[in-house]
Amino acid sequence: MSSTLPLHMYIRPLLIEDAHEVCELESRGFPPEERASRDTTEFRLKTCPELCSGLFIRNVEGNEVKGEKLIGHIMGTKIPASPDHSQPSMITLESMGKVHDEASSTVGIHSVVIAPEHQKKNLATLLLTDYIQKLSNQEVGQRIAIIAHEPLVPFYERIGFQLKGENRQVQADPAFSKTKWCDMVRELVKEEYEN
């Protein structure tokens, strides 16, 4: 597979009009038990589109844009605080559904996916780096939480996430019990620019 980046690539917030393409990409990137439902996808796109980011390729002919194709996305919501507030918020079975707590300081990433034909080109790193930078500079929250399959932990660590341990709550669900899930957190720090 070529490592050349696609031409006319750009990142923008996802909209409710993108729901069909988001669901299609989820079906190509995740097994059925790990995919967000159409209903949950639409909830996220309507409720907090600023936490949902898409990587697109424009179809350009000459100087005219003929369309665009979604080749990667990140879907997020603000997840509720832990019950005793002593620990940072983590992804739970409940927060993986139609849940968004605007008062929360933790953004939960529910999916990061790149179309199979565009993988191995560092596009997930590009998309996540852009996402983290935007959330940091917009002061959307204090941290990002994610659950990751154990083999993906080194990938997320390279982007600044810290391993917090195994997520036994999600893994207790039979749909998610086939693999080890790891809680990971990354603090959001606004970049300071000198004049």
BABARO-122078 format. One line per 5 residues: number of its first residue (from 1); their letters; for each residue y, z, x of C-alpha. Coordinates in Angstrom, 2 decimals. Example, Ala and Ser with C-alpha at 12.3 -4.5 7.8 and 13.67 -1.06 7.14 Angstrom:
1) AS) -4.50,7.80,12.30  -1.06,7.14,13.67;
//
This chain:
1) MSSTL) 0.00,0.00,0.00  3.44,-0.89,1.35  5.83,1.93,2.23  8.85,-0.27,1.50  11.18,1.25,-1.08;
6) PLHMY) 11.64,-0.73,-4.30  14.85,-2.72,-4.66  17.49,-1.72,-7.23  16.20,1.84,-7.48  18.38,4.60,-8.95;
11) IRPLL) 18.16,8.09,-10.46  19.74,9.17,-13.74  19.29,11.88,-16.39  16.60,11.05,-18.93  17.59,10.46,-22.55;
16) IEDAH) 15.70,10.75,-25.83  15.54,6.94,-25.80  13.34,7.23,-22.69  10.66,9.32,-24.47  8.15,6.47,-24.80;
21) EVCEL) 8.34,5.57,-21.10  8.18,9.26,-20.10  5.00,9.75,-22.16  3.50,6.57,-20.75  4.20,7.70,-17.18;
26) ESRGF) 2.76,11.18,-17.91  -0.43,9.52,-19.18  -0.73,7.60,-15.91  0.00,10.61,-13.73  -1.84,13.50,-15.33;
31) PPEER) -5.22,14.14,-16.96  -5.02,14.62,-20.76  -5.11,18.43,-20.64  -2.10,18.56,-18.26  0.21,16.13,-20.09;
36) ASRDT) 3.13,17.17,-22.23  2.75,16.08,-25.84  5.17,13.55,-27.31  6.64,16.39,-29.37  7.22,18.60,-26.29;
41) TEFRL) 8.66,15.66,-24.34  11.13,14.90,-27.13  12.08,18.60,-27.37  12.92,18.67,-23.64  14.89,15.41,-23.77;
46) KTCPE) 16.91,16.56,-26.80  17.44,20.18,-25.75  18.12,19.97,-22.02  18.41,16.36,-20.78  20.43,17.63,-17.79;
51) LCSGL) 17.16,19.18,-16.51  15.18,15.94,-16.93  15.65,13.27,-14.27  14.25,9.75,-14.05  13.74,7.35,-11.15;
56) FIRNV) 14.22,3.78,-12.33  14.07,0.26,-10.95  16.56,-2.21,-12.40  15.37,-5.72,-13.14  18.21,-7.81,-11.68;
61) EGNEV) 18.54,-11.57,-11.93  21.53,-12.85,-9.98  24.36,-10.50,-10.89  22.90,-9.55,-14.28  20.83,-6.46,-15.04;
66) KGEKL) 18.01,-7.55,-17.39  16.44,-4.11,-17.90  15.02,-1.10,-16.16  11.61,0.51,-15.64  10.87,4.21,-15.24;
71) IGHIM) 8.74,4.78,-12.12  9.11,8.54,-11.69  10.41,11.62,-13.42  10.98,15.36,-13.33  10.91,17.32,-16.59;
76) GTKIP) 12.40,20.81,-16.70  13.62,23.56,-19.00  15.13,26.98,-18.43  12.23,29.41,-18.69  12.54,32.94,-20.12;
81) ASPDH) 12.88,35.93,-17.80  9.82,38.03,-16.97  9.28,40.80,-19.56  10.37,43.62,-17.23  13.02,41.55,-15.37;
86) SQPSM) 11.70,42.94,-12.07  10.24,39.62,-10.93  11.64,36.07,-10.93  10.64,34.01,-13.97  7.45,32.01,-13.51;
91) ITLES) 5.80,29.25,-15.53  3.63,30.63,-18.35  1.52,28.97,-21.02  4.30,29.76,-23.49  7.09,28.29,-21.34;
96) MGKVH) 5.07,25.08,-20.91  5.61,24.39,-24.61  8.79,23.85,-26.59  10.75,26.65,-24.94  14.24,26.58,-23.43;
101) DEASS) 16.29,29.74,-22.78  19.84,28.62,-21.98  20.72,32.13,-20.73  17.97,32.06,-18.09  18.82,31.61,-14.42;
106) TVGIH) 15.45,29.94,-13.67  14.72,26.24,-14.18  11.02,25.62,-14.69  9.77,22.21,-13.57  6.95,21.13,-15.87;
111) SVVIA) 6.13,17.77,-14.35  6.86,15.68,-11.29  5.24,12.27,-11.46  5.53,8.93,-9.66  3.82,5.79,-11.01;
116) PEHQK) 0.57,5.24,-9.07  1.69,1.86,-7.70  4.81,3.50,-6.18  3.16,6.54,-4.60  2.99,7.13,-0.82;
121) KNLAT) 6.61,5.96,-0.39  8.27,9.42,-0.31  9.73,8.81,-3.77  8.70,12.26,-5.06  10.55,13.81,-2.11;
126) LLLTD) 13.60,11.65,-2.84  13.56,12.53,-6.56  13.07,16.27,-5.98  15.74,16.41,-3.26  18.23,14.70,-5.59;
131) YIQKL) 17.24,17.06,-8.45  17.64,20.19,-6.32  21.00,19.04,-4.95  22.38,18.27,-8.42  21.20,21.57,-9.90;
136) SNQEV) 22.58,23.49,-6.91  26.00,21.86,-7.02  26.29,22.12,-10.81  25.33,25.82,-10.64  22.80,25.36,-13.44;
141) GQRIA) 20.76,28.36,-12.33  19.72,30.50,-9.39  16.24,29.16,-8.74  13.57,26.62,-9.62  10.01,27.67,-10.45;
146) IIAHE) 7.00,25.38,-10.49  3.24,25.67,-10.68  1.38,23.36,-8.36  -2.22,22.41,-7.71  -3.24,24.19,-4.50;
151) PLVPF) -3.50,20.95,-2.44  0.18,20.16,-3.27  1.51,23.47,-1.89  2.33,22.00,1.58  4.27,19.14,-0.05;
156) YERIG) 6.46,21.55,-2.04  6.88,23.86,0.97  8.37,20.94,2.93  11.04,20.66,0.20  11.89,24.35,0.45;
161) FQLKG) 9.66,25.96,-2.16  8.00,29.27,-1.28  4.47,30.14,-2.34  4.48,33.29,-4.51  0.75,33.45,-5.29;
166) ENRQV) -1.80,32.25,-7.77  -0.79,31.78,-11.42  -3.68,33.51,-13.15  -2.03,33.44,-16.59  -2.03,29.63,-16.79;
171) QADPA) -5.40,29.36,-15.06  -6.95,31.66,-17.70  -6.52,28.86,-20.26  -9.71,26.75,-20.38  -7.64,23.53,-20.25;
176) FSKTK) -6.23,24.58,-16.85  -9.19,26.52,-15.42  -10.68,23.63,-13.41  -8.24,24.09,-10.54  -6.26,26.75,-8.70;
181) WCDMV) -2.61,26.86,-9.79  0.04,28.29,-7.47  3.44,29.75,-8.37  6.23,28.42,-6.18  9.96,29.16,-6.20;
186) RELVK) 13.00,27.59,-4.56  16.41,29.25,-4.57  19.38,27.06,-5.54  22.30,27.32,-3.15  25.55,25.45,-3.73;
191) EEYEN) 26.52,23.33,-0.73  29.92,24.14,0.72  32.02,21.22,1.93  34.80,21.53,4.47  38.13,19.83,3.76;
//
